[in-house]
Amino acid sequence: MKKSMTLLMTVVLGLTLAACGSNNGNNANGAASPSESASASPSASAPASESPSPSAEKLTGSILATGSSALQPLVEQVAQKFMAEEEYSGITVQVQGGGSGTGLTQVSDGQADIGNSDIFAEEKFKDADAPKAAELVDHQVAVVGMAAVAHPEVGVDNPTKQQLVDIFTGKITNWKDVGGADQEIVIINRPSSSGTRKTFETYALGTTTEDLPGSIQQDSSGTVHKLVAETPGAISYLALSYLDDKIQVLKYDGVEPTVENITTGKFPVWAYEHMYTKGEPNPVVKAFLDYMMSEEVQNTDVTELNFIPVTSMQIVRDIDGNITQK
């Protein structure tokens, strides 16, 4: 009897051990336990913040910037560099002139994304139009100096302020009356919408002028340069970026129109260059404006084209013309 019981217990024990060995073998072959299965389920995966994020979508779209012909060379050059960047290759930038007044009007009316201007929007939109100026956001991207220029054979290089006033108001009509050649003065003026004209009249002449009979009107700075260089007796005014040895650059009361004289306040004929948007810019336009204000552009393109970074100015001028030191 004892032997039978011993034999029976041995058999039961053997079967039990076999069953345990079978279960352990299943786990060893990769069968997951309930807790292991839960940890491997999607709901228990690593948080999204720890997962690799997809690359941001490249900006795409188009930008139309219109207005100031004085600012146009800078915006055009920077636009070409901007579009050549891989990051911005999906953006197209088109730049047109037409004058500051045109740029401000078109951006206000929604016809352009950026209105380039040599003047504050408040100088264009006054009285009943003042709300239009309030809708625009000012992005000051540089400072532009402007100088009176003449045909290289007029024989004058240093007129006084009063002589310039008398020339542009028609009181003086021959260069010999200011110490130059016996040559009739030919005024090449800008249209009333021109920010360059507004700046020159405000800070060089101190008065507005009329379009005199016999004067030539041209809204393109490039064309003005060509006309002054080729027209005997011609006089006009241009941004520093257009000055070269093909024309006679005139001093202003003995002060040369140089970057140093502008930044220190010695030469008064200059303006901020504005790139206005209607409200805050969308991401595509903002990318271009940020690029324009980047250190690389400010220290290369801006200075190469004889513009001045706003940060280089030692003085500040408000919309009323008041000057303060930084």
VOBALUM-254124 format. One record per residue (C-alpha): residue number from 1; x, y, z. Coordinates in nm, 2 decimals, decimal comma. Layout:
VOBALUM-254124
  seq       u       v       w
  NUM       X       Y       Z
...
***
This chain:
VOBALUM-254124
  seq       u       v       w
    1    0,00    0,00    0,00
    2    0,28    0,24    0,09
    3    0,46    0,15   -0,23
    4    0,14    0,22   -0,43
    5    0,09    0,56   -0,27
    6    0,46    0,65   -0,32
    7    0,43    0,56   -0,69
    8    0,11    0,76   -0,73
    9    0,27    1,07   -0,57
   10    0,58    1,04   -0,79
   11    0,36    1,03   -1,10
   12    0,16    1,34   -1,00
   13    0,48    1,53   -0,91
   14    0,63    1,45   -1,25
   15    0,32    1,57   -1,44
   16    0,32    1,89   -1,24
   17    0,69    1,97   -1,32
   18    0,62    1,89   -1,69
   19    0,34    2,14   -1,70
   20    0,55    2,41   -1,54
   21    0,83    2,35   -1,78
   22    0,59    2,39   -2,07
   23    0,47    2,73   -1,95
   24    0,83    2,86   -1,89
   25    0,92    2,75   -2,24
   26    0,64    2,95   -2,39
   27    0,76    3,27   -2,22
   28    1,11    3,20   -2,32
   29    1,00    3,17   -2,68
   30    0,86    3,53   -2,68
   31    0,50    3,50   -2,57
   32    0,41    3,82   -2,38
   33    0,26    3,83   -2,05
   34   -0,05    4,06   -1,99
   35    0,16    4,33   -1,84
   36    0,42    4,31   -2,12
   37    0,14    4,33   -2,38
   38    0,00    4,64   -2,22
   39    0,34    4,81   -2,22
   40    0,38    4,74   -2,59
   41    0,04    4,87   -2,69
   42    0,01    5,20   -2,88
   43   -0,17    5,36   -2,59
   44    0,13    5,31   -2,37
   45    0,39    5,43   -2,62
   46    0,63    5,72   -2,54
   47    0,47    6,07   -2,52
   48    0,43    6,26   -2,85
   49    0,68    6,52   -2,72
   50    0,95    6,26   -2,71
   51    0,88    6,13   -3,06
   52    1,06    6,28   -3,36
   53    0,85    6,57   -3,49
   54    0,79    6,60   -3,86
   55    0,99    6,88   -4,04
   56    0,81    7,21   -4,06
   57    0,64    7,28   -4,39
   58    0,83    7,52   -4,62
   59    0,67    7,86   -4,66
   60    0,52    7,92   -5,00
   61    0,35    8,22   -5,16
   62    0,41    8,55   -5,33
   63    0,49    8,91   -5,22
   64    0,44    9,23   -5,41
   65    0,63    9,53   -5,28
   66    0,57    9,87   -5,45
   67    0,65   10,23   -5,39
   68    0,97   10,43   -5,33
   69    1,22   10,42   -5,62
   70    1,49   10,53   -5,38
   71    1,44   10,21   -5,17
   72    1,38    9,99   -5,48
   73    1,75    9,89   -5,54
   74    1,79    9,76   -5,19
   75    1,46    9,57   -5,18
   76    1,53    9,42   -5,53
   77    1,88    9,30   -5,43
   78    1,77    9,16   -5,10
   79    1,47    8,99   -5,26
   80    1,70    8,80   -5,50
   81    1,91    8,67   -5,21
   82    1,60    8,58   -5,02
   83    1,45    8,38   -5,30
   84    1,79    8,20   -5,35
   85    1,78    8,07   -4,99
   86    1,66    7,70   -4,98
   87    1,44    7,78   -4,69
   88    1,25    8,05   -4,89
   89    1,27    7,91   -5,24
   90    0,89    7,86   -5,24
   91    0,84    8,24   -5,21
   92    0,83    8,48   -5,50
   93    0,90    8,85   -5,44
   94    0,81    9,11   -5,70
   95    0,94    9,47   -5,65
   96    0,79    9,77   -5,83
   97    0,86   10,15   -5,81
   98    0,60   10,43   -5,86
   99    0,69   10,65   -5,57
  100    0,62   10,65   -5,19
  101    0,26   10,78   -5,23
  102    0,18   10,50   -5,47
  103    0,33   10,24   -5,24
  104    0,13   10,37   -4,94
  105   -0,19   10,39   -5,14
  106   -0,16   10,04   -5,28
  107   -0,08    9,87   -4,95
  108   -0,36   10,06   -4,79
  109   -0,60    9,94   -5,06
  110   -0,48    9,58   -5,04
  111   -0,32    9,59   -5,39
  112    0,03    9,53   -5,25
  113    0,16    9,34   -4,96
  114    0,43    9,59   -4,88
  115    0,43    9,97   -4,94
  116    0,79   10,10   -4,96
  117    0,81   10,47   -4,86
  118    1,06   10,74   -4,78
  119    0,80   10,92   -4,57
  120    0,58   10,83   -4,27
  121    0,23   10,71   -4,36
  122    0,09   11,00   -4,15
  123    0,25   11,24   -4,40
  124    0,05   11,09   -4,68
  125   -0,28   11,01   -4,51
  126   -0,40   11,32   -4,33
  127   -0,73   11,46   -4,20
  128   -1,02   11,24   -4,33
  129   -0,76   10,98   -4,45
  130   -0,59   10,96   -4,11
  131   -0,76   10,62   -4,03
  132   -0,57   10,47   -4,33
  133   -0,24   10,55   -4,17
  134   -0,36   10,40   -3,84
  135   -0,42   10,06   -4,02
  136   -0,06   10,04   -4,14
  137    0,23    9,89   -3,95
  138    0,57   10,06   -3,99
  139    0,88    9,85   -4,05
  140    1,19   10,09   -4,06
  141    1,46    9,90   -4,25
  142    1,72   10,16   -4,32
  143    1,80   10,53   -4,35
  144    1,86   10,70   -4,69
  145    2,05   11,01   -4,75
  146    1,96   11,24   -5,05
  147    2,17   11,50   -5,23
  148    2,12   11,77   -5,49
  149    2,29   11,66   -5,82
  150    2,37   11,84   -6,14
  151    2,51   11,79   -6,49
  152    2,89   11,77   -6,45
  153    2,96   12,08   -6,66
  154    2,75   12,34   -6,47
  155    3,05   12,47   -6,29
  156    2,90   12,46   -5,94
  157    2,95   12,21   -5,66
  158    2,86   12,40   -5,34
  159    2,54   12,60   -5,35
  160    2,39   12,75   -5,04
  161    2,05   12,65   -4,91
  162    1,91   12,98   -5,03
  163    2,05   12,93   -5,38
  164    1,89   12,59   -5,40
  165    1,56   12,74   -5,29
  166    1,59   13,01   -5,55
  167    1,67   12,76   -5,82
  168    1,38   12,52   -5,74
  169    1,13   12,81   -5,71
  170    1,24   12,96   -6,04
  171    1,40   13,28   -5,90
  172    1,74   13,18   -6,04
  173    1,73   13,04   -6,40
  174    2,10   13,05   -6,51
  175    2,40   12,88   -6,35
  176    2,61   13,20   -6,39
  177    2,40   13,36   -6,12
  178    2,54   13,12   -5,87
  179    2,90   13,13   -5,99
  180    2,87   12,86   -6,26
  181    2,86   12,84   -6,64
  182    2,65   13,06   -6,86
  183    2,39   12,78   -6,89
  184    2,02   12,77   -6,85
  185    1,91   12,57   -6,55
  186    1,69   12,27   -6,63
  187    1,50   12,14   -6,33
  188    1,43   11,77   -6,32
  189    1,17   11,72   -6,05
  190    0,98   11,43   -5,90
  191    0,60   11,40   -5,90
  192    0,41   11,51   -5,60
  193    0,37   11,14   -5,49
  194    0,74   11,10   -5,46
  195    0,89   11,05   -5,11
  196    1,22   11,17   -5,24
  197    1,07   11,50   -5,34
  198    0,89   11,54   -5,01
  199    1,22   11,47   -4,82
  200    1,42   11,71   -5,03
  201    1,17   11,99   -5,00
  202    1,13   11,94   -4,62
  203    1,49   11,90   -4,52
  204    1,69   12,07   -4,80
  205    1,46   12,36   -4,91
  206    1,23   12,40   -4,61
  207    0,94   12,48   -4,84
  208    0,72   12,31   -5,10
  209    0,77   12,40   -5,47
  210    0,55   12,42   -5,78
  211    0,61   12,24   -6,10
  212    0,76   12,52   -6,31
  213    0,71   12,56   -6,69
  214    1,00   12,39   -6,87
  215    1,08   12,16   -6,59
  216    1,10   11,78   -6,65
  217    0,91   11,55   -6,42
  218    1,02   11,19   -6,37
  219    0,93   10,94   -6,10
  220    1,22   10,69   -6,16
  221    1,54   10,75   -5,98
  222    1,73   10,56   -6,24
  223    1,58   10,77   -6,52
  224    1,65   11,09   -6,32
  225    2,02   10,99   -6,29
  226    2,04   10,93   -6,67
  227    1,87   11,27   -6,75
  228    2,09   11,47   -6,52
  229    2,40   11,30   -6,67
  230    2,29   11,37   -7,03
  231    2,10   11,70   -7,01
  232    2,32   12,02   -7,01
  233    2,23   12,25   -6,72
  234    2,02   11,99   -6,54
  235    1,97   11,98   -6,16
  236    1,78   11,73   -5,95
  237    1,82   11,52   -5,63
  238    1,89   11,15   -5,57
  239    1,94   10,90   -5,30
  240    2,30   10,83   -5,21
  241    2,27   10,49   -5,37
  242    2,25   10,65   -5,72
  243    2,55   10,88   -5,68
  244    2,85   10,83   -5,91
  245    3,11   11,02   -6,11
  246    2,87   11,06   -6,41
  247    2,69   11,34   -6,23
  248    2,80   11,64   -6,01
  249    2,71   11,58   -5,65
  250    2,64   11,91   -5,47
  251    2,74   11,99   -5,12
  252    2,48   12,15   -4,89
  253    2,60   12,47   -4,73
  254    2,95   12,33   -4,75
  255    2,86   11,99   -4,60
  256    2,92   11,68   -4,81
  257    2,64   11,41   -4,83
  258    2,83   11,13   -4,66
  259    2,72   10,85   -4,43
  260    2,92   10,99   -4,14
  261    2,77   11,34   -4,18
  262    2,42   11,19   -4,19
  263    2,46   10,96   -3,89
  264    2,60   11,25   -3,67
  265    2,33   11,50   -3,79
  266    2,56   11,73   -3,98
  267    2,39   11,67   -4,31
  268    2,01   11,71   -4,27
  269    1,87   11,57   -4,60
  270    1,78   11,21   -4,51
  271    1,48   10,99   -4,43
  272    1,39   10,66   -4,28
  273    1,31   10,39   -4,53
  274    0,98   10,23   -4,44
  275    0,82    9,90   -4,55
  276    0,46    9,93   -4,45
  277    0,21    9,64   -4,41
  278   -0,16    9,66   -4,36
  279   -0,18    9,52   -4,01
  280    0,07    9,27   -3,89
  281    0,23    9,08   -4,18
  282    0,14    8,72   -4,27
  283    0,41    8,45   -4,22
  284    0,54    8,48   -4,58
  285    0,57    8,86   -4,56
  286    0,71    8,85   -4,21
  287    0,98    8,61   -4,32
  288    1,10    8,86   -4,59
  289    1,09    9,15   -4,35
  290    1,28    8,95   -4,09
  291    1,54    8,87   -4,35
  292    1,56    9,23   -4,45
  293    1,64    9,32   -4,08
  294    1,89    9,04   -4,04
  295    2,24    9,13   -3,93
  296    2,38    8,99   -4,26
  297    2,16    9,21   -4,48
  298    2,20    9,52   -4,26
  299    2,58    9,49   -4,26
  300    2,62    9,40   -4,62
  301    2,35    9,49   -4,87
  302    2,23    9,80   -4,68
  303    2,58    9,95   -4,65
  304    2,70    9,83   -5,00
  305    2,42   10,03   -5,16
  306    2,50   10,34   -4,95
  307    2,20   10,31   -4,72
  308    2,25   10,33   -4,35
  309    2,14   10,08   -4,09
  310    1,90   10,24   -3,85
  311    2,11   10,12   -3,56
  312    2,41   10,32   -3,69
  313    2,22   10,65   -3,65
  314    2,34   10,86   -3,36
  315    2,03   11,07   -3,37
  316    1,65   11,01   -3,39
  317    1,40   11,22   -3,59
  318    1,03   11,21   -3,53
  319    0,75   11,27   -3,78
  320    0,76   11,65   -3,70
  321    1,13   11,67   -3,78
  322    1,24   11,70   -3,42
  323    1,60   11,57   -3,36
  324    1,71   11,40   -3,04
  325    2,04   11,23   -2,96
  326    2,03   10,86   -2,90
***
